[in-house]
Amino acid sequence: MRFSTQVKPISTLKANAAELLNEIAATRQPLVITQNGEAKAVLQDVVSYEQTQETLALLKILALGQKQVDAGRTVPAREAIERLRRRREP
């Protein structure tokens, strides 16, 4: 994805908000909004935003897991499975 093709000044957003929102929803491409020639914001459709947030959450979980491995806070898989089985027993 090239952001250079998806850059609009804030005046375009103000004048054509509905049209731009429809375009963003259809293409699922973010739109960089500029003010006084500087990038100030990114406009993104909700579905893409939610997917990004889910991806970030998974990456955080992976990073946490890696920290635990690096710190030596692991147990063999058989032991972990056995612990889970014991918890399920009445």
C-alpha atoms as a printed R data frame, in Angstrom:
   type eleno elety resid chain resno       x       y      z
1  ATOM     1    CA   MET     A     1   0.000   0.000  0.000
2  ATOM     2    CA   ARG     A     2   1.328   3.407 -0.903
3  ATOM     3    CA   PHE     A     3   0.240   6.222  1.347
4  ATOM     4    CA   SER     A     4   1.304   8.791 -1.256
5  ATOM     5    CA   THR     A     5  -1.813   7.991 -3.289
6  ATOM     6    CA   GLN     A     6  -4.064   8.221 -0.252
7  ATOM     7    CA   VAL     A     7  -3.270  11.725  1.017
8  ATOM     8    CA   LYS     A     8  -5.900  14.466  1.154
9  ATOM     9    CA   PRO     A     9  -5.934  17.909  2.758
10 ATOM    10    CA   ILE     A    10  -8.364  18.545  5.572
11 ATOM    11    CA   SER     A    11 -10.311  20.922  3.314
12 ATOM    12    CA   THR     A    12 -11.133  17.989  0.997
13 ATOM    13    CA   LEU     A    13 -12.331  15.987  3.986
14 ATOM    14    CA   LYS     A    14 -14.541  18.866  5.131
15 ATOM    15    CA   ALA     A    15 -16.046  19.355  1.676
16 ATOM    16    CA   ASN     A    16 -16.458  15.685  0.747
17 ATOM    17    CA   ALA     A    17 -16.704  13.747  4.016
18 ATOM    18    CA   ALA     A    18 -19.502  11.375  2.979
19 ATOM    19    CA   GLU     A    19 -17.862  10.564 -0.361
20 ATOM    20    CA   LEU     A    20 -14.468   9.949  1.253
21 ATOM    21    CA   LEU     A    21 -15.996   7.718  3.926
22 ATOM    22    CA   ASN     A    22 -17.719   5.649  1.239
23 ATOM    23    CA   GLU     A    23 -14.413   5.356 -0.657
24 ATOM    24    CA   ILE     A    24 -12.528   4.283  2.463
25 ATOM    25    CA   ALA     A    25 -15.185   1.685  3.283
26 ATOM    26    CA   ALA     A    26 -15.123   0.321 -0.278
27 ATOM    27    CA   THR     A    27 -11.347   0.195 -0.749
28 ATOM    28    CA   ARG     A    28 -10.413  -0.561  2.875
29 ATOM    29    CA   GLN     A    29  -7.425   1.721  2.348
30 ATOM    30    CA   PRO     A    30  -6.571   4.310  5.013
31 ATOM    31    CA   LEU     A    31  -6.527   7.972  4.113
32 ATOM    32    CA   VAL     A    32  -3.852  10.348  5.412
33 ATOM    33    CA   ILE     A    33  -5.283  13.765  6.272
34 ATOM    34    CA   THR     A    34  -2.965  16.764  6.077
35 ATOM    35    CA   GLN     A    35  -3.207  20.192  7.653
36 ATOM    36    CA   ASN     A    36  -0.946  22.974  6.457
37 ATOM    37    CA   GLY     A    37   0.944  20.421  4.373
38 ATOM    38    CA   GLU     A    38   1.751  18.118  7.303
39 ATOM    39    CA   ALA     A    39   0.273  14.676  7.940
40 ATOM    40    CA   LYS     A    40  -2.001  15.027 10.982
41 ATOM    41    CA   ALA     A    41  -4.335  12.023 11.024
42 ATOM    42    CA   VAL     A    42  -5.223   8.737  9.406
43 ATOM    43    CA   LEU     A    43  -8.813   7.915  8.549
44 ATOM    44    CA   GLN     A    44  -9.599   4.198  8.437
45 ATOM    45    CA   ASP     A    45 -12.727   2.075  8.054
46 ATOM    46    CA   VAL     A    46 -14.031   0.386 11.186
47 ATOM    47    CA   VAL     A    47 -13.511  -3.205  9.998
48 ATOM    48    CA   SER     A    48  -9.836  -2.565  9.227
49 ATOM    49    CA   TYR     A    49  -9.410  -0.778 12.553
50 ATOM    50    CA   GLU     A    50 -10.921  -3.707 14.463
51 ATOM    51    CA   GLN     A    51  -8.667  -6.168 12.611
52 ATOM    52    CA   THR     A    52  -5.639  -4.037 13.445
53 ATOM    53    CA   GLN     A    53  -6.608  -3.966 17.125
54 ATOM    54    CA   GLU     A    54  -7.066  -7.756 17.185
55 ATOM    55    CA   THR     A    55  -3.673  -8.221 15.525
56 ATOM    56    CA   LEU     A    56  -2.033  -5.926 18.073
57 ATOM    57    CA   ALA     A    57  -3.647  -7.853 20.928
58 ATOM    58    CA   LEU     A    58  -2.293 -11.143 19.553
59 ATOM    59    CA   LEU     A    59   1.164  -9.645 19.121
60 ATOM    60    CA   LYS     A    60   1.101  -8.465 22.739
61 ATOM    61    CA   ILE     A    61   0.195 -11.981 23.871
62 ATOM    62    CA   LEU     A    62   3.051 -13.411 21.804
63 ATOM    63    CA   ALA     A    63   5.495 -10.880 23.240
64 ATOM    64    CA   LEU     A    64   4.372 -11.732 26.773
65 ATOM    65    CA   GLY     A    65   4.839 -15.428 26.038
66 ATOM    66    CA   GLN     A    66   8.318 -14.784 24.668
67 ATOM    67    CA   LYS     A    67   9.240 -12.855 27.824
68 ATOM    68    CA   GLN     A    68   8.119 -15.797 29.927
69 ATOM    69    CA   VAL     A    69  10.214 -18.191 27.813
70 ATOM    70    CA   ASP     A    70  13.228 -15.879 28.050
71 ATOM    71    CA   ALA     A    71  12.794 -15.736 31.840
72 ATOM    72    CA   GLY     A    72  12.681 -19.531 32.032
73 ATOM    73    CA   ARG     A    73   9.079 -19.586 33.202
74 ATOM    74    CA   THR     A    74   8.108 -22.706 31.269
75 ATOM    75    CA   VAL     A    75   6.993 -26.247 32.056
76 ATOM    76    CA   PRO     A    76   7.083 -29.330 29.838
77 ATOM    77    CA   ALA     A    77   3.899 -29.808 27.794
78 ATOM    78    CA   ARG     A    78   3.051 -33.119 29.508
79 ATOM    79    CA   GLU     A    79   3.195 -31.463 32.918
80 ATOM    80    CA   ALA     A    80   0.998 -28.574 31.765
81 ATOM    81    CA   ILE     A    81  -1.570 -30.979 30.293
82 ATOM    82    CA   GLU     A    82  -1.570 -33.034 33.481
83 ATOM    83    CA   ARG     A    83  -2.191 -29.894 35.567
84 ATOM    84    CA   LEU     A    84  -5.134 -28.972 33.335
85 ATOM    85    CA   ARG     A    85  -6.598 -32.459 33.631
86 ATOM    86    CA   ARG     A    86  -6.355 -32.337 37.425
87 ATOM    87    CA   ARG     A    87  -8.226 -29.012 37.475
88 ATOM    88    CA   ARG     A    88 -11.094 -30.536 35.486
89 ATOM    89    CA   GLU     A    89 -11.534 -33.496 37.846
90 ATOM    90    CA   PRO     A    90 -14.411 -33.165 40.311
